[in-house]
Amino acid sequence: MAAIQADDLYRFFHAGDEETLALRGVSLAVEPGEVVAVMGPSGAGKSTLLACLAGLDDPDGGSVWVAGERMSRRTEIERADVRARHIGMVFQSDNLLGHLSVQDNVRLVQRLVPKHERPDVVPLLASLGIDHRRRAHPDELSGGELGRAGLAVALANAPEVLLADEPTGELDAATEREVLELLRARAEAGTAVVVVTHSPTVAYAADRIVTLHDGVEVT
């Protein structure tokens, strides 16, 4: 069974009399342990697809399933519950709250699920090589440390699916490699990873590339 599956997704946006077709029949299935890169020019529908997969947006047509649970066509509260239990998200920036330490950022996310489902914070940070910085605040971290801390927040509830939106877009080449190694390590542990990216380096590291253009998957 796919860790996350989208079937025939459509998403429309309206601005006055204008209608934008952000997604036009896009389907995607990602298996546990697989890394998929989603690529395409700006405006191709990449971020819209990621938002629908995460339940941050609801498609106008089609369906999304995560870990065997339906994500689409549910209330925002229900989608948030599915997301908290099954999905981790990594963004290009703003993964952390600046007034909290690294460990407190992780603990804040863990409050969304029952205590028995929460991994211990210190071993999680240790697995990412950042346990010695758990009491540091974001403005005290290097670029590589910020990438690891952001990933720790995404993995706070041991998700089956990891969704990343341009996670290396503002990083230098060395730090980008560090983040890619971490994503690959999570995939090898059984997590399904979907990365929206413009980076050829990220694409090369993926198991599969999905290319969108004008809301349609192209080959």
Residue frames as a rotation matrix with the C-alpha (Angstrom) as fourth column:
MET 1
0.573 0.820 0.000 0.00
0.820 -0.573 0.000 0.00
0.000 0.000 -1.000 0.00
ALA 2
-0.088 -0.573 0.815 1.29
0.486 -0.739 -0.467 3.46
0.870 0.354 0.343 -0.90
ALA 3
-0.578 -0.167 -0.799 2.16
0.803 -0.290 -0.521 5.66
-0.144 -0.942 0.301 2.07
ILE 4
-0.258 0.534 -0.806 0.48
-0.091 -0.843 -0.530 8.56
-0.962 -0.063 0.266 0.28
GLN 5
-0.646 0.127 0.753 -1.67
0.726 0.407 0.554 8.50
-0.236 0.905 -0.355 -2.83
ALA 6
-0.359 0.537 -0.763 -3.36
-0.336 -0.837 -0.431 11.20
-0.871 0.101 0.481 -4.90
ASP 7
-0.490 0.285 0.824 -5.86
0.730 0.651 0.208 10.23
-0.477 0.703 -0.527 -7.58
ASP 8
-0.249 0.433 0.866 -6.85
0.871 -0.290 0.396 12.54
0.422 0.854 -0.305 -10.43
LEU 9
-0.159 0.131 -0.978 -6.50
0.770 -0.604 -0.206 15.83
-0.618 -0.786 -0.005 -8.52
TYR 10
-0.062 0.192 0.979 -8.07
0.725 -0.666 0.177 19.04
0.686 0.721 -0.098 -9.81
ARG 11
-0.091 0.061 -0.994 -7.73
0.832 -0.544 -0.110 22.44
-0.547 -0.837 -0.002 -8.20
PHE 12
0.062 0.229 0.971 -9.23
0.778 -0.621 0.097 25.70
0.625 0.750 -0.216 -9.50
PHE 13
-0.438 -0.154 -0.886 -8.65
0.712 -0.661 -0.237 29.24
-0.549 -0.735 0.399 -8.30
HIS 14
0.307 0.637 0.707 -10.81
0.893 -0.450 0.018 32.25
0.329 0.625 -0.707 -9.16
ALA 15
-0.548 -0.384 -0.743 -9.84
0.561 -0.827 0.014 35.93
-0.620 -0.410 0.669 -9.28
GLY 16
-0.394 0.535 -0.747 -12.73
-0.630 -0.749 -0.204 37.98
-0.669 0.391 0.632 -10.59
ASP 17
0.679 0.664 -0.312 -13.73
-0.661 0.369 -0.653 36.51
-0.319 0.650 0.689 -13.94
GLU 18
0.007 -0.780 -0.626 -10.42
-0.845 0.330 -0.420 34.71
0.534 0.532 -0.657 -14.33
GLU 19
0.891 0.224 0.394 -10.08
-0.399 0.801 0.447 31.01
-0.215 -0.556 0.803 -13.53
THR 20
-0.088 -0.971 -0.224 -6.70
-0.971 0.134 -0.199 29.35
0.223 0.200 -0.954 -12.97
LEU 21
0.896 0.304 -0.325 -6.42
-0.266 0.951 0.156 25.59
0.356 -0.053 0.933 -13.32
ALA 22
0.260 -0.851 0.456 -3.63
-0.962 -0.188 0.198 24.87
-0.083 -0.490 -0.868 -10.83
LEU 23
-0.702 -0.400 0.589 -3.98
-0.355 0.914 0.198 21.07
-0.617 -0.070 -0.784 -11.04
ARG 24
0.138 0.732 -0.668 -5.56
-0.987 0.043 -0.157 19.18
-0.086 0.680 0.728 -13.92
GLY 25
0.867 0.378 -0.324 -5.90
-0.421 0.904 -0.071 15.48
0.266 0.198 0.944 -13.23
VAL 26
-0.129 -0.992 0.009 -2.62
-0.770 0.095 -0.631 14.89
0.625 -0.088 -0.776 -11.38
SER 27
0.936 0.332 -0.117 -2.11
-0.201 0.777 0.597 11.46
0.289 -0.536 0.794 -9.79
LEU 28
-0.096 -0.989 0.114 0.77
-0.675 -0.020 -0.738 10.37
0.732 -0.148 -0.665 -7.57
ALA 29
0.956 0.273 -0.102 1.53
-0.112 0.667 0.736 7.37
0.270 -0.693 0.669 -5.37
VAL 30
0.033 -0.973 0.229 4.62
-0.737 -0.178 -0.651 7.21
0.675 -0.147 -0.723 -3.15
GLU 31
0.573 0.131 -0.809 5.70
0.204 0.933 0.295 4.01
0.793 -0.334 0.509 -1.46
PRO 32
0.947 -0.313 0.074 7.33
-0.128 -0.154 0.980 3.71
-0.296 -0.937 -0.186 1.97
GLY 33
0.251 -0.949 0.192 11.06
0.424 0.286 0.859 4.28
-0.870 -0.135 0.474 1.60
GLU 34
0.111 -0.153 0.982 10.76
0.990 -0.067 -0.123 6.14
0.085 0.986 0.144 -1.71
VAL 35
-0.280 -0.236 -0.931 12.06
0.308 -0.940 0.146 9.64
-0.909 -0.246 0.336 -2.43
VAL 36
0.145 0.429 0.892 10.12
0.989 -0.032 -0.146 11.50
-0.034 0.903 -0.428 -5.14
ALA 37
-0.710 -0.379 -0.594 11.14
0.326 -0.924 0.199 14.90
-0.624 -0.052 0.780 -6.49
VAL 38
0.404 0.846 0.348 8.38
0.838 -0.190 -0.511 17.11
-0.366 0.498 -0.786 -7.92
MET 39
-0.602 -0.721 -0.343 9.75
0.432 -0.656 0.619 19.57
-0.672 0.225 0.706 -10.46
GLY 40
0.149 0.605 0.783 8.53
0.981 -0.187 -0.042 22.12
0.121 0.774 -0.621 -12.97
PRO 41
-0.602 -0.382 0.701 8.61
0.405 -0.903 -0.145 25.86
0.688 0.196 0.699 -13.67
SER 42
-0.921 0.309 -0.238 7.10
0.051 -0.508 -0.860 28.42
-0.386 -0.804 0.452 -11.34
GLY 43
-0.315 0.898 -0.307 3.32
-0.862 -0.406 -0.303 28.28
-0.397 0.170 0.902 -11.54
ALA 44
-0.660 -0.012 -0.751 3.31
-0.515 0.735 0.441 24.65
0.547 0.677 -0.492 -12.65
GLY 45
0.447 0.894 -0.038 1.23
-0.533 0.299 0.792 23.52
0.719 -0.334 0.610 -9.65
LYS 46
-0.294 -0.671 -0.680 3.97
0.164 0.666 -0.728 22.05
0.942 -0.326 -0.085 -7.48
SER 47
-0.963 -0.101 0.251 3.12
-0.207 -0.324 -0.923 23.90
0.174 -0.941 0.291 -4.28
THR 48
-0.090 0.993 0.075 -0.61
-0.984 -0.101 0.150 23.38
0.156 -0.061 0.986 -4.86
LEU 49
0.289 0.127 -0.949 -0.01
-0.224 0.973 0.062 19.64
0.931 0.195 0.309 -5.17
LEU 50
-0.681 -0.617 -0.394 2.01
0.252 0.309 -0.917 19.62
0.688 -0.724 -0.055 -1.94
ALA 51
-0.766 0.450 0.460 -0.72
-0.643 -0.568 -0.514 21.58
0.030 -0.689 0.724 -0.13
CYS 52
0.283 0.900 -0.331 -3.35
-0.856 0.393 0.335 19.08
0.432 0.188 0.882 -1.27
LEU 53
0.011 -0.360 -0.933 -1.18
0.097 0.929 -0.357 16.14
0.995 -0.086 0.045 -0.21
ALA 54
-0.883 -0.451 -0.131 -0.73
0.195 -0.097 -0.976 17.72
0.427 -0.887 0.174 3.24
GLY 55
-0.058 0.941 -0.335 -4.39
0.961 0.143 0.235 18.56
0.269 -0.308 -0.913 3.65
LEU 56
-0.650 -0.188 -0.737 -3.58
0.427 -0.892 -0.149 22.27
-0.629 -0.411 0.660 3.88
ASP 57
-0.519 0.548 -0.656 -5.82
-0.810 -0.561 0.172 22.68
-0.274 0.621 0.734 0.84
ASP 58
-0.152 0.566 0.810 -8.70
0.054 0.823 -0.565 20.54
-0.987 -0.043 -0.155 -0.41
PRO 59
-0.963 -0.256 0.089 -8.84
0.094 -0.010 0.995 19.62
-0.254 0.967 0.034 -4.10
ASP 60
-0.312 0.876 -0.367 -11.90
-0.862 -0.424 -0.279 20.46
-0.400 0.230 0.887 -6.19
GLY 61
0.732 0.505 -0.457 -11.77
-0.647 0.726 -0.234 17.00
0.214 0.467 0.858 -7.70
GLY 62
0.060 -0.708 -0.703 -10.02
-0.157 0.689 -0.707 13.73
0.986 0.153 -0.069 -6.98
SER 63
0.955 0.289 0.066 -8.87
-0.134 0.222 0.966 12.29
0.265 -0.931 0.251 -3.66
VAL 64
-0.109 -0.984 0.141 -5.86
-0.630 -0.041 -0.776 12.03
0.769 -0.173 -0.615 -1.35
TRP 65
0.910 0.309 -0.277 -5.15
-0.019 0.698 0.716 9.09
0.414 -0.647 0.641 0.96
VAL 66
-0.024 -0.921 0.388 -2.45
-0.749 -0.241 -0.617 9.04
0.662 -0.306 -0.685 3.65
ALA 67
-0.880 -0.401 0.254 -1.45
-0.469 0.650 -0.598 5.84
0.074 -0.646 -0.760 5.47
GLY 68
-0.786 0.601 -0.144 -4.77
0.547 0.786 0.289 4.31
0.287 0.149 -0.946 4.44
GLU 69
-0.180 0.727 -0.662 -6.82
0.686 -0.390 -0.614 7.28
-0.705 -0.565 -0.429 5.69
ARG 70
0.211 0.332 0.919 -8.72
0.900 -0.432 -0.051 9.63
0.380 0.838 -0.390 3.42
MET 71
-0.642 -0.488 -0.591 -7.37
0.657 -0.748 -0.095 13.18
-0.396 -0.450 0.801 3.64
SER 72
-0.964 0.243 0.109 -9.52
-0.119 -0.760 0.639 14.98
0.238 0.603 0.761 1.08
ARG 73
-0.220 0.975 0.027 -13.22
-0.133 -0.057 0.989 15.87
0.966 0.214 0.143 1.41
ARG 74
0.066 0.211 -0.975 -12.98
0.932 0.337 0.136 16.20
0.357 -0.918 -0.174 5.16
THR 75
0.955 0.289 0.064 -13.25
0.241 -0.885 0.399 19.15
0.172 -0.366 -0.915 7.52
GLU 76
0.344 -0.865 0.365 -10.18
-0.417 -0.489 -0.766 21.24
0.841 0.111 -0.529 8.28
ILE 77
0.256 -0.210 0.944 -10.09
-0.955 0.096 0.280 19.83
-0.149 -0.973 -0.176 11.81
GLU 78
0.844 0.096 0.528 -10.17
-0.082 0.995 -0.049 16.26
-0.530 -0.002 0.848 10.52
ARG 79
0.795 -0.598 0.101 -7.47
0.205 0.108 -0.973 16.97
0.571 0.794 0.208 7.95
ALA 80
0.248 -0.714 0.655 -5.30
-0.776 -0.551 -0.307 18.57
0.580 -0.432 -0.690 10.64
ASP 81
0.503 -0.001 0.864 -5.65
-0.693 0.596 0.405 15.45
-0.516 -0.803 0.299 12.77
VAL 82
0.939 -0.176 0.297 -4.60
0.310 0.807 -0.502 13.17
-0.152 0.564 0.812 9.89
ARG 83
0.590 -0.746 0.309 -1.68
-0.098 -0.446 -0.890 15.48
0.801 0.495 -0.336 9.12
ALA 84
0.319 -0.467 0.825 -0.49
-0.932 -0.314 0.182 15.56
0.174 -0.827 -0.535 12.75
ARG 85
0.556 -0.011 0.831 -0.47
-0.442 0.843 0.307 11.77
-0.704 -0.538 0.464 12.99
HIS 86
0.648 -0.162 0.744 0.94
0.514 0.814 -0.271 10.82
-0.561 0.558 0.611 9.59
ILE 87
0.606 -0.350 0.715 2.73
0.625 -0.347 -0.699 13.74
0.493 0.870 0.008 7.90
GLY 88
0.189 -0.611 -0.769 5.83
0.619 -0.534 0.576 15.80
-0.762 -0.585 0.277 8.63
MET 89
0.832 0.167 0.529 6.53
0.530 -0.519 -0.671 19.00
0.162 0.838 -0.520 6.72
VAL 90
-0.098 -0.905 -0.414 9.79
0.728 -0.349 0.590 20.79
-0.679 -0.244 0.693 5.93
PHE 91
0.906 0.414 0.087 9.77
0.378 -0.699 -0.607 24.28
-0.190 0.583 -0.790 4.42
GLN 92
0.364 -0.788 0.496 12.47
0.531 -0.262 -0.806 26.37
0.765 0.557 0.324 2.76
SER 93
-0.771 -0.535 0.344 12.53
0.003 -0.544 -0.839 28.55
0.636 -0.646 0.421 5.88
ASP 94
-0.332 0.652 0.681 10.48
-0.882 -0.471 0.022 29.31
0.335 -0.594 0.732 8.98
ASN 95
-0.041 0.267 -0.963 10.50
0.042 0.963 0.265 25.72
0.998 -0.030 -0.051 10.22
LEU 96
-0.360 -0.235 -0.903 11.19
0.868 0.271 -0.417 26.90
0.343 -0.933 0.106 13.76
LEU 97
0.798 0.558 0.227 9.70
0.377 -0.757 0.534 29.43
0.470 -0.341 -0.814 16.19
GLY 98
0.081 -0.907 0.414 12.46
0.085 -0.407 -0.909 31.84
0.993 0.109 0.044 17.09
HIS 99
0.067 -0.032 0.997 11.55
-0.860 -0.509 0.041 32.27
0.506 -0.860 -0.062 20.76
LEU 100
0.868 0.256 0.425 11.75
-0.443 0.786 0.431 28.52
-0.224 -0.562 0.796 21.47
SER 101
-0.225 -0.944 0.240 14.75
-0.722 0.327 0.610 26.23
-0.655 -0.036 -0.755 21.77
VAL 102
-0.590 -0.059 -0.805 15.20
-0.698 0.538 0.472 23.36
0.406 0.841 -0.359 19.34
GLN 103
-0.936 0.213 -0.281 13.82
0.298 0.904 -0.308 20.80
0.188 -0.372 -0.909 21.79
ASP 104
-0.531 0.781 -0.329 10.86
0.102 -0.326 -0.940 23.01
-0.841 -0.533 0.094 22.67
ASN 105
-0.354 0.371 -0.858 10.03
-0.914 -0.333 0.233 23.46
-0.199 0.867 0.457 18.97
VAL 106
-0.757 0.033 -0.653 9.86
-0.240 0.915 0.325 19.68
0.608 0.402 -0.684 18.69
ARG 107
-0.869 0.410 -0.278 7.80
0.455 0.437 -0.776 19.32
-0.196 -0.801 -0.566 21.86
LEU 108
-0.525 0.697 -0.489 5.32
-0.509 -0.717 -0.476 21.93
-0.682 -0.001 0.731 20.65
VAL 109
-0.348 0.359 -0.866 4.52
-0.854 0.258 0.451 19.84
0.385 0.897 0.217 17.57
GLN 110
-0.833 -0.038 -0.552 4.29
0.082 0.978 -0.192 16.69
0.547 -0.205 -0.811 19.68
ARG 111
-0.814 0.580 0.032 1.44
-0.189 -0.214 -0.958 18.20
-0.549 -0.786 0.284 21.66
LEU 112
-0.291 0.720 -0.630 -0.76
-0.957 -0.209 0.203 17.50
0.014 0.662 0.750 18.63
VAL 113
0.046 0.270 -0.962 -0.73
-0.342 0.909 0.239 13.74
0.939 0.318 0.134 19.26
PRO 114
0.937 0.340 0.079 -1.25
-0.199 0.336 0.921 11.50
0.286 -0.878 0.382 22.32
LYS 115
0.420 -0.827 0.375 1.78
-0.863 -0.235 0.448 11.07
-0.282 -0.512 -0.811 24.59
HIS 116
0.312 -0.312 0.898 2.22
-0.059 0.937 0.346 7.38
-0.948 -0.160 0.274 23.79
GLU 117
0.785 0.013 0.619 2.74
0.597 0.254 -0.761 8.23
-0.167 0.967 0.192 20.10
ARG 118
0.897 -0.441 0.033 5.52
-0.424 -0.879 -0.219 10.76
0.126 0.182 -0.975 20.69
PRO 119
0.452 -0.829 -0.330 9.17
0.562 0.552 -0.616 9.76
0.693 0.093 0.715 20.14
ASP 120
0.526 -0.383 -0.759 11.63
0.689 -0.332 0.645 10.82
-0.498 -0.862 0.089 22.84
VAL 121
0.988 -0.055 -0.148 13.07
-0.119 -0.873 -0.474 14.19
-0.103 0.485 -0.868 21.90
VAL 122
0.316 -0.949 -0.004 16.74
-0.696 -0.235 0.678 13.61
-0.645 -0.211 -0.735 22.75
PRO 123
-0.204 -0.407 0.890 17.14
0.298 0.841 0.453 10.34
-0.933 0.357 -0.050 20.77
LEU 124
0.691 0.495 0.527 15.37
0.660 -0.134 -0.739 11.99
-0.295 0.859 -0.419 17.82
LEU 125
0.896 -0.395 -0.201 17.76
-0.426 -0.894 -0.138 14.92
-0.125 0.209 -0.970 17.90
ALA 126
0.065 -0.908 0.413 20.70
-0.454 0.342 0.823 12.54
-0.888 -0.241 -0.391 18.37
SER 127
0.187 0.070 0.980 19.69
0.634 0.753 -0.175 10.61
-0.750 0.654 0.096 15.24
LEU 128
0.845 0.147 0.515 20.01
0.501 -0.558 -0.662 13.91
0.189 0.817 -0.545 13.33
GLY 129
-0.059 -0.997 -0.049 23.30
0.922 -0.036 -0.386 14.83
0.383 -0.068 0.921 14.97
ILE 130
-0.279 0.028 0.960 21.93
0.002 -1.000 0.029 17.87
0.960 0.010 0.278 16.79
ASP 131
0.524 0.521 -0.674 21.23
0.626 0.301 0.719 16.68
0.578 -0.799 -0.169 20.34
HIS 132
-0.289 -0.728 -0.622 24.12
0.953 -0.279 -0.117 18.82
-0.088 -0.627 0.774 21.65
ARG 133
-0.968 -0.007 0.249 22.27
0.069 -0.968 0.242 21.90
0.240 0.251 0.938 20.37
ARG 134
-0.333 0.928 -0.167 18.85
0.790 0.372 0.487 21.04
0.514 0.030 -0.857 21.78
ARG 135
0.171 0.391 -0.905 18.77
0.862 -0.504 -0.055 24.06
-0.477 -0.770 -0.423 24.10
ALA 136
-0.826 -0.525 -0.205 19.89
0.339 -0.754 0.563 26.51
-0.450 0.395 0.801 21.39
HIS 137
0.253 0.884 -0.394 17.51
0.075 -0.424 -0.903 28.95
-0.964 0.199 -0.174 19.72
PRO 138
0.709 0.102 0.698 17.24
0.652 0.283 -0.703 29.23
-0.270 0.954 0.134 15.93
ASP 139
0.922 -0.348 0.168 19.33
-0.219 -0.828 -0.516 32.41
0.319 0.439 -0.840 15.71
GLU 140
0.344 -0.829 0.442 22.19
-0.773 0.018 0.635 30.54
-0.534 -0.559 -0.634 17.41
LEU 141
0.411 -0.098 0.906 22.32
0.243 0.970 -0.005 27.76
-0.879 0.222 0.423 14.79
SER 142
-0.681 -0.635 -0.364 24.38
-0.296 -0.216 0.930 27.43
-0.670 0.741 -0.041 11.63
GLY 143
-0.180 0.615 -0.768 22.70
-0.984 -0.099 0.151 26.76
0.017 0.782 0.623 8.29
GLY 144
-0.525 -0.087 -0.847 23.32
-0.279 0.957 0.074 23.03
0.804 0.275 -0.527 8.56
GLU 145
-0.965 0.166 -0.202 22.04
0.247 0.326 -0.913 22.96
-0.086 -0.931 -0.356 12.12
LEU 146
-0.477 0.836 -0.271 18.90
-0.682 -0.547 -0.486 24.84
-0.554 -0.047 0.831 11.09
GLY 147
-0.211 0.360 -0.909 18.26
-0.822 0.438 0.364 22.24
0.529 0.824 0.204 8.40
ARG 148
-0.725 -0.117 -0.678 18.63
0.162 0.929 -0.333 19.42
0.669 -0.351 -0.655 10.91
ALA 149
-0.902 0.416 -0.118 16.46
0.026 -0.222 -0.975 21.18
-0.431 -0.882 0.189 13.49
GLY 150
-0.324 0.805 -0.496 13.74
-0.922 -0.386 -0.023 21.81
-0.210 0.450 0.868 10.91
LEU 151
-0.300 0.159 -0.940 13.81
-0.452 0.844 0.287 18.15
0.840 0.512 -0.181 9.99
ALA 152
-0.950 -0.061 -0.306 13.55
0.234 0.508 -0.829 17.22
0.206 -0.859 -0.468 13.67
VAL 153
-0.616 0.782 -0.097 10.35
-0.520 -0.496 -0.695 19.25
-0.592 -0.378 0.712 13.93
ALA 154
-0.109 0.572 -0.813 8.97
-0.955 0.166 0.245 17.51
0.275 0.803 0.528 10.84
LEU 155
-0.305 -0.109 -0.946 9.81
-0.118 0.990 -0.076 14.11
0.945 0.089 -0.314 12.34
ALA 156
-0.643 -0.023 0.766 8.51
-0.726 -0.299 -0.619 14.98
0.244 -0.954 0.176 15.81
ASN 157
0.110 0.804 0.584 5.59
-0.836 0.392 -0.383 12.53
-0.537 -0.446 0.715 15.57
ALA 158
-0.617 -0.495 0.612 7.33
-0.150 0.837 0.526 9.77
-0.772 0.233 -0.591 13.58
PRO 159
0.248 0.821 -0.514 5.34
-0.696 -0.218 -0.684 10.39
-0.674 0.527 0.518 10.38
GLU 160
0.257 -0.072 0.964 4.94
0.481 0.874 -0.063 7.86
-0.838 0.480 0.259 7.60
VAL 161
0.460 -0.005 0.888 5.18
0.853 -0.276 -0.443 10.67
0.247 0.961 -0.123 5.06
LEU 162
-0.101 -0.545 -0.832 7.61
0.536 -0.734 0.416 13.59
-0.838 -0.405 0.366 4.84
LEU 163
0.607 0.343 0.717 6.68
0.787 -0.386 -0.481 16.51
0.111 0.856 -0.504 2.55
ALA 164
-0.112 -0.754 -0.648 9.37
0.634 -0.556 0.537 19.08
-0.765 -0.350 0.540 1.80
ASP 165
0.837 0.433 0.336 8.87
0.542 -0.566 -0.621 22.38
-0.079 0.702 -0.708 -0.07
GLU 166
0.582 -0.696 0.420 12.18
0.012 -0.509 -0.861 23.66
0.813 0.506 -0.288 -1.49
PRO 167
0.953 -0.122 -0.278 14.07
0.293 0.130 0.947 22.52
-0.080 -0.984 0.160 1.64
THR 168
0.094 -0.994 -0.055 17.48
0.842 0.050 0.537 23.36
-0.531 -0.097 0.842 0.13
GLY 169
0.607 0.270 0.747 16.53
0.740 -0.533 -0.409 26.51
0.288 0.802 -0.524 -1.78
GLU 170
0.861 -0.261 0.437 18.50
-0.322 -0.944 0.069 28.89
0.395 -0.201 -0.897 0.45
LEU 171
0.772 -0.566 0.289 21.37
-0.028 0.424 0.905 26.57
-0.635 -0.707 0.312 1.36
ASP 172
0.081 -0.825 -0.559 24.94
-0.968 -0.199 0.153 26.38
-0.238 0.529 -0.815 0.11
ALA 173
0.191 0.001 -0.982 26.09
-0.678 0.724 -0.132 23.24
0.710 0.690 0.139 -1.70
ALA 174
-0.776 -0.567 -0.276 27.63
-0.191 0.629 -0.754 21.58
0.601 -0.532 -0.596 1.36
THR 175
-0.731 0.571 0.374 24.56
-0.482 -0.043 -0.875 22.15
-0.483 -0.820 0.307 3.53
GLU 176
0.183 0.791 -0.584 22.30
-0.983 0.158 -0.094 20.98
0.018 0.591 0.806 0.70
ARG 177
-0.224 -0.342 -0.912 24.19
-0.393 0.889 -0.237 17.68
0.892 0.305 -0.334 0.64
GLU 178
-0.979 -0.125 0.164 23.74
-0.193 0.278 -0.941 17.35
0.072 -0.952 -0.296 4.41
VAL 179
-0.294 0.948 0.120 19.98
-0.779 -0.165 -0.605 17.82
-0.554 -0.271 0.787 4.15
LEU 180
0.244 0.360 -0.900 19.74
-0.873 0.486 -0.042 15.35
0.422 0.796 0.433 1.25
GLU 181
-0.655 -0.536 -0.532 21.65
-0.222 0.810 -0.542 12.75
0.722 -0.237 -0.650 3.27
LEU 182
-0.861 0.394 0.320 19.17
-0.332 0.039 -0.942 13.21
-0.384 -0.918 0.097 6.12
LEU 183
0.094 0.936 -0.340 16.19
-0.946 -0.022 -0.322 12.84
-0.309 0.352 0.884 3.79
ARG 184
-0.003 -0.168 -0.986 17.70
-0.631 0.765 -0.128 9.69
0.776 0.622 -0.108 2.30
ALA 185
-0.928 -0.368 -0.051 18.31
-0.176 0.557 -0.812 8.29
0.327 -0.744 -0.582 5.78
ARG 186
-0.470 0.833 0.290 14.63
-0.625 -0.083 -0.776 8.83
-0.623 -0.546 0.560 6.66
ALA 187
0.301 0.556 -0.775 13.59
-0.937 0.322 -0.133 7.08
0.176 0.766 0.618 3.47
GLU 188
-0.399 -0.537 -0.743 15.83
-0.382 0.834 -0.398 4.14
0.833 0.125 -0.538 4.30
ALA 189
-0.966 0.120 0.229 14.03
-0.192 0.260 -0.946 3.97
-0.173 -0.958 -0.228 7.66
GLY 190
-0.627 0.733 0.264 10.74
0.761 0.648 0.008 3.55
-0.165 0.206 -0.965 5.76
THR 191
-0.080 0.591 -0.803 9.43
0.186 -0.783 -0.594 7.09
-0.979 -0.197 -0.047 5.40
ALA 192
0.202 0.213 0.956 7.90
0.979 -0.013 -0.204 8.17
-0.031 0.977 -0.211 2.08
VAL 193
-0.254 -0.429 -0.867 9.52
0.406 -0.861 0.308 11.46
-0.878 -0.274 0.393 1.03
VAL 194
0.422 0.384 0.821 8.12
0.903 -0.260 -0.342 13.99
0.082 0.886 -0.457 -1.45
VAL 195
-0.236 -0.615 -0.752 10.31
0.553 -0.721 0.417 17.00
-0.799 -0.318 0.510 -2.27
VAL 196
0.853 0.403 0.332 9.18
0.515 -0.543 -0.663 20.00
-0.087 0.737 -0.671 -4.33
THR 197
0.158 -0.913 -0.377 12.35
0.336 -0.309 0.890 21.45
-0.928 -0.267 0.258 -5.82
HIS 198
0.942 -0.056 -0.330 14.08
-0.321 -0.431 -0.843 23.35
-0.095 0.901 -0.424 -8.61
SER 199
0.209 -0.965 0.159 17.45
-0.841 -0.094 0.533 21.86
-0.500 -0.245 -0.831 -7.68
PRO 200
0.434 -0.145 -0.889 19.10
-0.646 0.638 -0.420 19.39
0.628 0.757 0.183 -10.09
THR 201
-0.674 -0.736 0.069 21.09
-0.544 0.431 -0.719 18.06
0.500 -0.522 -0.691 -7.13
VAL 202
-0.417 0.628 0.657 17.91
-0.670 0.276 -0.689 17.15
-0.614 -0.728 0.306 -5.27
ALA 203
0.574 0.668 -0.473 16.42
-0.805 0.355 -0.476 15.62
-0.150 0.654 0.741 -8.40
TYR 204
-0.012 -0.685 -0.728 19.52
-0.644 0.562 -0.518 13.50
0.765 0.463 -0.448 -8.95
ALA 205
-0.859 -0.364 0.359 19.27
-0.496 0.423 -0.758 12.18
0.124 -0.829 -0.545 -5.38
ALA 206
-0.036 0.946 0.321 15.61
-0.880 0.122 -0.459 11.15
-0.474 -0.299 0.828 -5.79
ASP 207
-0.533 -0.034 0.846 14.38
0.133 0.983 0.123 7.71
-0.836 0.178 -0.519 -6.77
ARG 208
-0.194 0.590 0.784 11.86
0.980 0.158 0.124 9.22
-0.050 0.792 -0.609 -9.18
ILE 209
-0.907 -0.077 -0.413 11.06
0.063 -0.997 0.047 12.60
-0.415 0.017 0.909 -10.70
VAL 210
0.044 0.947 0.318 7.53
0.952 0.057 -0.300 13.87
-0.302 0.316 -0.899 -11.33
THR 211
-0.912 -0.402 -0.076 7.43
0.346 -0.857 0.383 16.91
-0.219 0.323 0.921 -13.62
LEU 212
0.130 0.982 -0.133 4.47
0.781 -0.185 -0.597 19.29
-0.611 -0.027 -0.791 -13.71
HIS 213
-0.953 -0.298 0.051 3.68
0.271 -0.768 0.581 21.90
-0.134 0.567 0.813 -16.33
ASP 214
-0.661 0.742 0.113 0.53
-0.616 -0.622 0.483 24.04
0.429 0.250 0.868 -16.22
GLY 215
-0.116 0.645 0.755 -1.01
-0.936 0.183 -0.300 21.72
-0.332 -0.742 0.583 -13.64
VAL 216
0.881 0.380 -0.282 -0.47
-0.465 0.807 -0.365 18.57
0.089 0.452 0.887 -15.67
GLU 217
0.308 -0.799 0.516 2.10
-0.170 0.488 0.856 15.82
-0.936 -0.351 0.014 -15.18
VAL 218
0.733 -0.167 -0.659 4.42
-0.675 -0.058 -0.736 15.58
0.084 0.984 -0.155 -18.19
THR 219
0.738 -0.489 0.465 6.88
0.257 0.841 0.477 12.85
-0.624 -0.233 0.746 -19.14
